[in-house]
Amino acid sequence: MTDHDNLDRARKERSPSFPFIPLKKALDRAQVMAGAHRRSPARASVVGETWGYSPSSSGLTQTIAALKAYGLLDDVSKGEDRRLQLSELAFRIMNDARPGAREAAIRDAALRPKLLGEYAQTWLPDRPSDAHCISELTLDRGFTTEAAKSFLRTFDDNASFAGLTNGDKESELLPALTADTPATQLRAKPLDEPDPPSKHAEREHRGLSMNVIGSPYRVTFTGSAIEISAIINSSGEADALVSAINALKILLPQKIETDE
């Protein structure tokens, strides 16, 4: 029985949803689609032919679902005349030649699927053992054993491909947490500062400076406040700025209520 058959069986047993192919393979599918259709909307059945699937193939359904989960594919219309179009993120990954832009977009895509992004925050940069992870997935999240193994393979492939296993976990992962906005190119840089005595203190006192490539603003966490310098020229830039602020908001202390 192949891995694909095992995953099909695992999904029928109602394991949580996750992309059935890793990001690198999903990007290969996106590249093939771009070569055939560029960014024009195409019927799902025609896209399936481009990928070598029949219109009723489960492989086509799962491939579409995987690319959508990674943010590489958008639905233009649904129903019998369902049409699909490659997303802005997909074309950014394939075409953005600015330093660091493609890498940031790949990290964005790798962390878009809900469970993959969630476990990247707790398991990286040094993932626990397979036995530990499979126990957590099966006992706490309702995975079957086969689905848990498939999830780990996808998780590991994506972490390696997107460079999520190197460097400081917080500074590497923070940029990709703003997955649904133009702030996919956020870059977080920890400022030089002595290590605080605890993880809680580290989150409270570490300074982070965040810039959005091509946007005329800067968002900085000073250790006790968020400082903003911005000139906003479009609604897209406003959305990206809001995302940058939200990404740093968790570092702010809780509001202290005072008697009036």
C-alpha positions as CSV (number, residue, x, y, z in Angstrom):
1,M,0.0,0.0,0.0
2,T,1.4,3.4,-1.0
3,D,1.7,6.5,1.2
4,H,-1.1,8.1,-0.8
5,D,-3.3,5.1,-0.1
6,N,-2.4,5.2,3.6
7,L,-3.2,8.9,3.7
8,D,-6.5,8.4,1.9
9,R,-7.5,5.7,4.4
10,A,-6.4,7.9,7.3
11,R,-8.5,10.8,6.1
12,K,-11.5,8.6,5.8
13,E,-11.0,7.9,9.5
14,R,-11.5,11.6,10.2
15,S,-8.1,12.7,11.2
16,P,-7.6,16.5,11.3
17,S,-7.1,18.2,7.9
18,F,-3.7,19.1,6.6
19,P,-2.1,19.3,3.1
20,F,-1.4,15.8,1.7
21,I,1.7,17.1,-0.2
22,P,4.6,19.1,1.1
23,L,5.1,22.8,0.1
24,K,7.9,22.1,-2.4
25,K,5.7,19.7,-4.4
26,A,2.8,22.1,-4.1
27,L,5.0,24.8,-5.6
28,D,6.0,22.5,-8.4
29,R,2.3,22.1,-9.2
30,A,1.8,25.9,-9.1
31,Q,4.8,26.3,-11.5
32,V,3.2,23.8,-14.0
33,M,-0.1,25.7,-13.7
34,A,1.6,29.0,-14.3
35,G,3.3,27.6,-17.4
36,A,0.0,26.5,-18.8
37,H,-2.4,29.2,-17.6
38,R,-0.2,32.0,-16.3
39,R,-2.5,33.9,-13.9
40,S,-5.7,33.5,-15.9
41,P,-8.6,31.7,-14.2
42,A,-9.1,28.2,-15.4
43,R,-11.7,25.5,-14.9
44,A,-10.8,23.0,-12.3
45,S,-11.2,20.2,-14.8
46,V,-8.7,21.9,-17.2
47,V,-6.3,22.5,-14.3
48,G,-6.6,18.8,-13.5
49,E,-5.6,17.9,-17.1
50,T,-2.6,20.2,-16.8
51,W,-1.5,18.2,-13.7
52,G,-2.4,14.8,-15.3
53,Y,-5.6,14.2,-13.2
54,S,-9.0,13.2,-14.4
55,P,-11.8,15.6,-13.4
56,S,-13.2,13.0,-10.8
57,S,-9.8,12.1,-9.4
58,S,-9.3,12.3,-5.6
59,G,-5.7,13.4,-6.4
60,L,-7.1,16.5,-8.1
61,T,-9.3,17.3,-5.2
62,Q,-6.5,16.9,-2.7
63,T,-4.0,18.8,-4.8
64,I,-6.3,21.8,-5.1
65,A,-7.0,21.6,-1.3
66,A,-3.3,21.5,-0.6
67,L,-2.4,24.5,-2.8
68,K,-5.3,26.5,-1.2
69,A,-4.1,25.6,2.3
70,Y,-0.6,27.0,1.4
71,G,-2.2,30.1,0.0
72,L,-1.0,29.4,-3.5
73,L,-4.4,29.0,-5.2
74,D,-7.6,31.0,-5.1
75,D,-11.2,30.1,-6.1
76,V,-12.5,32.6,-8.7
77,S,-15.9,30.8,-8.9
78,K,-17.4,27.6,-7.4
79,G,-20.0,25.0,-8.4
80,E,-20.0,23.0,-11.6
81,D,-18.1,25.8,-13.4
82,R,-15.5,26.1,-10.6
83,R,-12.5,28.2,-11.7
84,L,-9.1,28.5,-10.1
85,Q,-6.4,31.1,-10.2
86,L,-2.9,31.2,-8.9
87,S,-2.6,33.6,-5.9
88,E,-0.4,36.7,-5.5
89,L,1.7,34.7,-3.0
90,A,2.4,32.0,-5.5
91,F,3.6,34.5,-8.1
92,R,5.6,36.3,-5.5
93,I,7.4,33.0,-4.7
94,M,8.0,32.3,-8.3
95,N,9.0,35.8,-9.4
96,D,10.2,38.1,-6.6
97,A,13.9,38.6,-7.0
98,R,14.4,41.1,-4.2
99,P,16.8,40.0,-1.4
100,G,14.9,37.9,1.1
101,A,11.5,38.4,-0.4
102,R,11.1,34.9,-1.9
103,E,12.4,33.3,1.3
104,A,9.9,35.3,3.4
105,A,7.0,34.3,1.1
106,I,8.0,30.7,1.3
107,R,8.0,30.8,5.1
108,D,4.5,32.5,4.8
109,A,3.2,29.6,2.7
110,A,4.8,27.0,4.9
111,L,3.0,28.3,8.0
112,R,-0.4,29.0,6.5
113,P,-2.0,25.6,7.1
114,K,-3.4,25.9,10.6
115,L,-1.9,22.8,12.3
116,L,1.5,23.1,10.5
117,G,1.8,26.7,11.7
118,E,0.7,25.9,15.2
119,Y,3.2,23.1,15.6
120,A,6.0,25.1,14.1
121,Q,5.6,27.4,17.1
122,T,6.0,24.6,19.6
123,W,8.2,22.1,17.9
124,L,10.8,24.2,16.1
125,P,13.7,24.8,15.7
126,D,14.4,21.3,17.3
127,R,11.4,19.0,16.8
128,P,10.8,16.4,19.5
129,S,11.2,12.7,18.7
130,D,8.9,11.0,16.3
131,A,7.4,9.0,19.2
132,H,6.7,12.1,21.2
133,C,5.1,13.9,18.2
134,I,3.0,10.9,17.2
135,S,1.8,10.4,20.7
136,E,0.7,14.1,20.9
137,L,-1.0,14.0,17.5
138,T,-2.9,10.7,18.2
139,L,-3.8,11.2,21.9
140,D,-4.4,15.0,21.9
141,R,-5.4,15.9,18.4
142,G,-7.4,12.8,17.2
143,F,-5.0,11.7,14.4
144,T,-4.7,8.1,13.4
145,T,-1.2,6.7,13.5
146,E,-0.8,6.7,9.7
147,A,-2.1,10.2,9.5
148,A,0.3,11.3,12.2
149,K,3.2,9.8,10.4
150,S,2.1,11.6,7.1
151,F,1.7,14.8,9.0
152,L,5.3,14.6,10.4
153,R,6.7,13.9,6.9
154,T,5.0,17.0,5.5
155,F,6.0,19.0,8.6
156,D,9.7,18.0,8.3
157,D,9.8,18.6,4.6
158,N,8.3,22.1,4.9
159,A,10.5,23.1,7.9
160,S,13.6,22.1,5.9
161,F,12.5,23.7,2.6
162,A,11.4,26.9,4.3
163,G,14.5,27.2,6.5
164,L,12.4,27.1,9.7
165,T,14.9,24.8,11.6
166,N,17.7,27.3,11.6
167,G,18.4,30.3,13.9
168,D,16.3,31.8,16.6
169,K,12.8,30.4,16.6
170,E,11.0,33.6,17.4
171,S,12.7,35.8,14.9
172,E,12.5,33.2,12.2
173,L,8.8,32.4,12.6
174,L,7.3,35.8,13.4
175,P,7.3,37.2,9.9
176,A,5.1,34.4,8.5
177,L,2.4,34.7,11.1
178,T,0.7,37.5,9.2
179,A,-0.3,35.1,6.5
180,D,-3.5,36.7,5.3
181,T,-2.1,40.2,4.6
182,P,0.4,41.9,2.3
183,A,2.8,41.8,5.3
184,T,4.0,38.4,4.2
185,Q,7.4,40.0,3.9
186,L,7.8,41.1,7.4
187,R,11.3,40.7,8.8
188,A,11.9,40.5,12.5
189,K,15.3,41.3,13.9
190,P,16.2,40.8,17.6
191,L,18.2,43.7,19.0
192,D,21.4,43.1,20.9
193,E,20.4,42.7,24.5
194,P,21.6,40.4,27.3
195,D,19.5,37.2,27.8
196,P,16.9,37.8,30.5
197,P,16.4,35.2,33.3
198,S,13.3,33.5,31.9
199,K,11.3,32.9,28.7
200,H,8.5,35.1,30.0
201,A,11.0,37.9,30.6
202,E,12.6,37.3,27.2
203,R,9.2,37.9,25.5
204,E,8.7,41.0,27.5
205,H,12.1,42.6,27.1
206,R,13.4,41.6,23.7
207,G,13.4,44.4,21.2
208,L,12.1,43.7,17.7
209,S,12.4,45.9,14.7
210,M,10.0,45.0,11.8
211,N,10.1,46.4,8.3
212,V,7.9,45.6,5.3
213,I,9.9,45.5,2.1
214,G,8.9,48.3,-0.3
215,S,6.7,50.0,2.3
216,P,7.7,53.4,3.8
217,Y,7.3,52.6,7.5
218,R,8.9,51.0,10.4
219,V,7.4,49.3,13.5
220,T,9.7,48.8,16.5
221,F,9.1,47.1,19.9
222,T,11.3,49.0,22.4
223,G,10.8,46.6,25.3
224,S,7.8,48.4,26.8
225,A,6.0,50.0,23.8
226,I,5.5,49.8,20.1
227,E,6.9,52.7,18.2
228,I,5.6,53.5,14.7
229,S,7.0,55.7,11.9
230,A,4.8,55.5,8.8
231,I,3.6,57.2,5.6
232,I,0.6,55.2,4.3
233,N,-0.3,55.6,0.6
234,S,-2.8,52.8,0.0
235,S,-5.2,50.5,1.8
236,G,-2.8,47.6,1.2
237,E,-0.1,49.4,3.1
238,A,-2.5,50.2,5.9
239,D,-3.4,46.5,6.2
240,A,0.2,45.5,6.3
241,L,0.9,48.0,9.0
242,V,-1.9,46.7,11.1
243,S,-0.5,43.2,10.7
244,A,2.9,44.3,11.8
245,I,1.4,45.9,14.9
246,N,-0.6,42.7,15.6
247,A,2.5,40.6,15.3
248,L,4.2,42.6,18.0
249,K,1.1,43.1,20.2
250,I,1.7,39.9,22.1
251,L,4.9,41.3,23.5
252,L,3.1,44.2,25.2
253,P,2.3,44.0,28.9
254,Q,-1.3,43.4,29.9
255,K,-3.3,46.5,30.6
256,I,-3.3,47.4,34.3
257,E,-6.7,48.6,35.6
258,T,-6.5,51.6,37.9
259,D,-9.2,53.0,40.2
260,E,-10.7,56.3,38.9
